[in-house]
Each structure stands twice: as C-alpha cells, then as structure tokens.
Amino acid sequence: MPQTILHVDMDAFFAAIEIRDNPQLAGKPVIIGGDPNSPRGVVSTCSYEARKFGVHSAMPIAQAKKLCPQGIFLKGNMDKYVKVSQELILIFDEFSPLVEQLSIDEAFLDMTGCEHFYQDFTSMGQAVKRRIKEKLNLTASVGIAPNKFLAKLASDKDKPDGLTIVEDIPPFLDSIPLEKMWGVGKQTHKKLLSMGIKDIPTLRQTPLDILVRELGKQGYQLYQLSRGIDNRAVETTEETKSLGAEETFPIDIEGEAVKKKLLLLTDKVARRLRKQGSSCRTITVKMRYPDFSTFEKSHTLLEATADTDKIYQTALDLIKPYPGPFRLIGVYLSNLTNMVSKNLFEDYSKDKDQLWETIDKLRDKGLDIKKASVLKRKDK
Amino acid sequence: MHFNCSKDTLLAGINIVQKAVQTSSSIDIYTGIYLEATSNTLTMLGTNIDLSIRTSLPVEVLEEGKVVVEGKLFADIVRKWSQEKPINVELDENTNNIIISDGNDNSSFKAQIKTMNVDDYPPFPDPQQEIEEGEAKYWDIPQKHLKKAINSTAFSAAKADHSRLYLTAILLESKNAELRAVATDTHRLAYYKIPGHEGDVSAMITAEDLLDIAKLLDDTDETIRLTLTPRRAFFDINDTTVVSRLVEGNFPPYEKVIPTQHKTVVKVDRQALIDVVDRIAVMIRGASTFMVKMTIKDHYMTIASGELEIGQAQERIYVDQEGEDLEIKMDYRFLFEGLKTINGEIVEMQFNGPEMAILFKSEEMPGFIYIMMPLIV
C-alpha cells in the first residue's frame, strides 16, 4: 500500500526561538552552544546568518568565534526549547495519530489515508507549516514523500522554510549528493568512491551482488535506497499494552542519583501494575543523554513478576553499563499477564507478594512508604 | 615441580575443578588453579568463596612441588593439546614460569606461563577446623541414590532469587530413616525420598552445585561421604572433594503442602501426554503467557492453548479418569518438566479443583512426588 510520509524539520530551532523571543537578534549571526568562554563547548545550533560565515553545528565554539567574531554567542535555554518541542508535538498530533519524534526538532508524520483532507500534497505541507507559524511563530521545512527516507531528504532540500514534494523519485534522488544518503557516513562514502561510485545514479547502476560483496548488509540497503525503496514504518514511541513511567530532570543526573530515580520510577509503575492485578515479564529502561540521543534496553524474565524489588534489580542491571549523565530515564513494563501461578505456601509464609499488597494498601490510606535508600540523609 | 601425563588425564582433572575457578575476579588468585605434584599424584584445586573443589590424578612426577597458574589459560592450552602427545609441565625456578611442552628437547610447542604466588592461595576448607564451631555430621550415601535424588528434584528449584536464596537450593535431609531431597520455587515442588537411610542431617545446598556434584556420581551402590559442618557441606567422591557453602534460611514447610486427598484422578500415558504438550507449546512460544488449559471430561483430557494473537490449538488424549470433571489452567513449562522428570509409562495425576495443587506420581518411581500450582486470574 502506498504511504504518505511527512517529515518536519524545524529551521535552526534553538537560534530561531532565541530570535523570536528577542527580535533585536533578527538578521544577526546567532550562535547557540556551550559556554562561549569554555574551550570545550560546541555549537548546537546557529542562525542562517551565522552559517554564511561557515559556522555549523558540532563545531567547537572556539573555532566558530574565529570564523565569526561578530557573532552573538548564547548559552541557550534547554528547558525553554523542550517546552517548545512539546508544543510542537501537540501540533503534529492534530495532523496525524502516527507521529514519530526523531529528536527535539524533527518528526515523521504518517499521513497515509489523510490525503483526501487536502487539495493536494502542497496544501497538506502548507497546512502543517502554517499551523506551526501561527502557534509558535517559527518556521519549519517540510518534505512529503512515499517513505521516511525520501521525506527526510525532501525536507532538507529547500531549507529554510521549504516545502518539497517527491512524486517522481529518480530525478529527485539524482539531485541528492551521495553523502546525504541515509547510512552513508564518512567511511562508507570513502568505500563507495573507491568502488568508483560517486553519485546516486552510479550507485543505482551497480549490481546488487557487488554491493553486498563489498558492503555486506548495508550494500543491500543502499541498493534499495538508491531506488527510493524504504519500508520502515513510522513508529510511535508509545508502546501498546505496556505500563511506564519516565521523568525528565531539571539537572542531568548520574551515579547514585540514577539508582534512586530508577527505584522511585520502578516503584511507581510496579504499583500501577499490581493495582490492575497484572504481572509483567519484560522490563525496559529508557535513557536519554543531555544531547537528546535516546535509547532503550530490555530484558524478559522467565517468570512474570509484580515485585518492585525484582523489577528494580532487572532495571538496574540494564542501566548499569551506561554511566550517564542522563536528562531522562524511564521504566516500561510489557508482556503483561493477569495469570499468575499460585503460591504453594501462601497459607504458611508471609511472602513478598503479600508484603507488597500490604504496602500498597497502607499507601492507599495515605501513608508515605518509601525504600530507605531513596531518602536523603536528612530524612533518615 | 615437574610432571608428565596424558592430555585425557589432565583434562579430566581440569573439568572437575574448573567450576570453582573464576574467570575474572578482582582478586587474581581466585582465577588460579593450584597444582601440587607429590609421589606420582597431581592434586588440583579450584576455590572461590562459595565453592571449593579438590581432585587427585595419577601422573608421573619427576620433581615434587606446587604452583598456581591462571586457570582459564592453562585449561585452554590443555584443551587444544594434540591427542597423541604427552604433556610435560615443569616449573622454571629462575623465572617462576611453568613451561608446558611435549617433553622433547626439540618440542614443537612450548609455552611459558607466569605463576602466581602459591602462598596467597586460600587454604582448602578443612572440616576438622570447622568442627570447633559445632559438631560435624557424617552421612554415607550410595552414589546412585544421591544422583537420582539430585537429578529428580533440581529442576523445581528457583533459577535465581536474590532475596530468597533457599529457593535456589535443594534440601537434603534424613528423616524417618529416609533420604529426602526437596526443591521448590514456591509454584511447584519436587520431592524424592528413598527409604533405608539412617541419619540425622539436614542441609540446603544450591541446585546448581548439586547438579555438578551429580555429574561426578556413578550409578553404583558404592557410598560417598557427606560431611556437614555448620557452614559447609563436604562431598568426598572417589578422588574428589567438593565443598559447597550451605544456603541459609528456612526451607518452606514442604510436608504440609502435599495434598492428602483428591477429587479427580487420571492415569495417562506419560510419553503421549509429553508429546501433546510439546505440540501445543509450539503455539505458545513467543506469547506473553505460558498458559494452557486442561479439561478432563468423560475419560478425555484436552490440552488447549489460550486464544493467542497468532491463533489457537488444542489436542485431546484418552485417560483413565476417576472422580469429577475438571477445567484447570497451568503453566505448560511446569507440566512439561514434571512429566519429563518422573519415570514410568503411566503417570497418575491428582486434582482438587481448578485452584488447588496438582500432584503427580508414578508406580515405577515410588518415593517421588511432584506438585504444581495452577494458574489463576
């Protein structure tokens, strides 16, 4: 079934927000990132005016200063950007039930089946852009295409404030530089050049067996992408049939603080699990780093459990290899079942299950029962 | 130290002690195998906080002495050794390396391995030294009985339970002149008793250690000696001693939960039922639940999967039924493992309604009982 995928990429997101809130900055080279006096900071975003000087994101601040001494350097306000990002997601939700947020300032919207609400793809794209402009007074670049790969390339085609619709795939793809392709990093680009492949048309003419021989699985992927084929679905982060709790921290956390937060989140979600009379087998921990890169790790237990300790132990084992700091952590429980194996000894022993039942009951009566390990020293 | 032996001999020793040698530890010496050569015997030791193993092998000793070498490295070298060549191990007193070769002057393979300080190696536990803390108890058990007791019960112990370690153990005890072995994860219980065993002991030892011990046991009437101190169990099996730390805690009151009556009894062809469960399980693997529904009615037992996303399956089998009809839900893994462990052509299953324990027994395996709890919503 043909899909309609819309990719939204905000234009110079952090810089645009600063300019919006301080119009005096308009038209000036605004550079956001790190502490301008620290040698280690890097540029996280810069306005299009700054880009004219050769400044780009991930460049060391010191270098940006050399290239653009007249630039206006700002540390940025992450909390504010996150708030704007949340409002942005609400706008996307108006347009499609299937939204995949890729990062703080870009998302895929699966518009398949919504085409008839609009006169054509151009008015669909304009509607999204107009709504963002109205509500947030920011501009976005939009790409509309039959799949995620092409939609993302399309939104990048005509930045800023662009709108690109991909209907005729080969001519569109042929205008894209090879190194902009998904999966073509520095190493792969070098490898392709050494194989005599310098652009997408040449890539498309290269036989599949040669690509696979030279690049393995990625060769197959490039073969598909060079033909504009990409079957990835838009994936919403909300998993069905799962319970979860996550928290974004005002200050990034690491070490012992991670353990405490993890325990509090586990306790919260395990209590909800018990309340609905369920047990879970799969435990997922979500981690988000200060740079917004986010990933998840899961473990499936042999036996379903509703025991806070057991869930916490599993979650802790999952997060242990990652030192942080984190700006967000979350605990998700899935593979839920309401069938439990009875306890042979329930008449004879005060077992864990009953312990939690009792604790939950006391909490329902308003008693604040916490694990001692989450208390601060002064509370003890 | 200098000795000579065949690959098979040395490897057999390594395989016995290696379980107690850690592959990584913040304390280096715990990653070592201790080797001591005396009067044509090589004694090998592996030890860690929970488990210590000692074994002796007949080897040709050219010079007595002792060393500690990194266990995994030594084991891997021996494993890769070519079958035909003898292994010659010699300590170079100047470098404190051991030299492993085939003993020829023009030996084609030669490895030098650094040794660790022998004096750092922890002393092997000695029951005599622990007796001061309390009286040691001795129990002589025919090898085949202990082996059977371990292998029939270990599967019911919990695989891991940080807060209730006693659930990972098998309870070995003598009571009413019986040797008893019991394991439970609180959802099922395996209980095996063998009469004719006077004694006065009771010890919890992890199922994991006992399964390794069972591998050293033969199917003979020859006895092994179990020595219990307040903290440890010492198993003396032929030329090997295994010392396992006792698991602490109170074992659940297993005798009280064994059903004494029943409302429904079926006798069923064990292998046929195993095959049925195995076929139905194909549907369940990958599902979030392990539930199967068992229906007993008019001399037929039906095993059915739940209504799963991928579909549903069921199969019925003829059974010899006495008593009420019944519909009961259970974890198919508990059913499967119980049926696999019990011996005999025909297995008897006793029920007391959909929320009560199910008891399994077989005439061909007297003394064995398996109990499992049903699944309930």
HADDOCK unambig.tbl for C-alpha pairs under 7 A between the chains (distance, minus, plus):
assign (segid A and resid 335 and name CA) (segid B and resid 288 and name CA) 5.10 0.50 0.50
assign (segid A and resid 336 and name CA) (segid B and resid 288 and name CA) 6.88 0.50 0.50
assign (segid A and resid 337 and name CA) (segid B and resid 288 and name CA) 6.92 0.50 0.50
assign (segid A and resid 337 and name CA) (segid B and resid 289 and name CA) 6.46 0.50 0.50
assign (segid A and resid 338 and name CA) (segid B and resid 377 and name CA) 5.63 0.50 0.50
assign (segid A and resid 339 and name CA) (segid B and resid 375 and name CA) 5.78 0.50 0.50
assign (segid A and resid 339 and name CA) (segid B and resid 376 and name CA) 5.38 0.50 0.50
assign (segid A and resid 339 and name CA) (segid B and resid 377 and name CA) 4.64 0.50 0.50
assign (segid A and resid 340 and name CA) (segid B and resid 375 and name CA) 5.19 0.50 0.50
assign (segid A and resid 340 and name CA) (segid B and resid 376 and name CA) 5.54 0.50 0.50
assign (segid A and resid 340 and name CA) (segid B and resid 377 and name CA) 6.39 0.50 0.50
assign (segid A and resid 341 and name CA) (segid B and resid 187 and name CA) 6.19 0.50 0.50
assign (segid A and resid 341 and name CA) (segid B and resid 373 and name CA) 6.18 0.50 0.50
assign (segid A and resid 341 and name CA) (segid B and resid 374 and name CA) 5.79 0.50 0.50
assign (segid A and resid 341 and name CA) (segid B and resid 375 and name CA) 4.29 0.50 0.50
assign (segid A and resid 341 and name CA) (segid B and resid 376 and name CA) 6.33 0.50 0.50
assign (segid A and resid 342 and name CA) (segid B and resid 187 and name CA) 6.17 0.50 0.50
assign (segid A and resid 342 and name CA) (segid B and resid 373 and name CA) 5.55 0.50 0.50
assign (segid A and resid 342 and name CA) (segid B and resid 374 and name CA) 6.26 0.50 0.50
assign (segid A and resid 342 and name CA) (segid B and resid 375 and name CA) 6.17 0.50 0.50
assign (segid A and resid 342 and name CA) (segid B and resid 376 and name CA) 6.78 0.50 0.50
assign (segid A and resid 343 and name CA) (segid B and resid 186 and name CA) 5.44 0.50 0.50
assign (segid A and resid 343 and name CA) (segid B and resid 187 and name CA) 5.17 0.50 0.50
assign (segid A and resid 343 and name CA) (segid B and resid 373 and name CA) 6.97 0.50 0.50
assign (segid A and resid 344 and name CA) (segid B and resid 186 and name CA) 5.42 0.50 0.50
assign (segid A and resid 344 and name CA) (segid B and resid 187 and name CA) 5.65 0.50 0.50
assign (segid A and resid 344 and name CA) (segid B and resid 257 and name CA) 6.71 0.50 0.50
assign (segid A and resid 344 and name CA) (segid B and resid 373 and name CA) 6.49 0.50 0.50
assign (segid A and resid 345 and name CA) (segid B and resid 186 and name CA) 6.48 0.50 0.50
assign (segid A and resid 345 and name CA) (segid B and resid 257 and name CA) 6.96 0.50 0.50
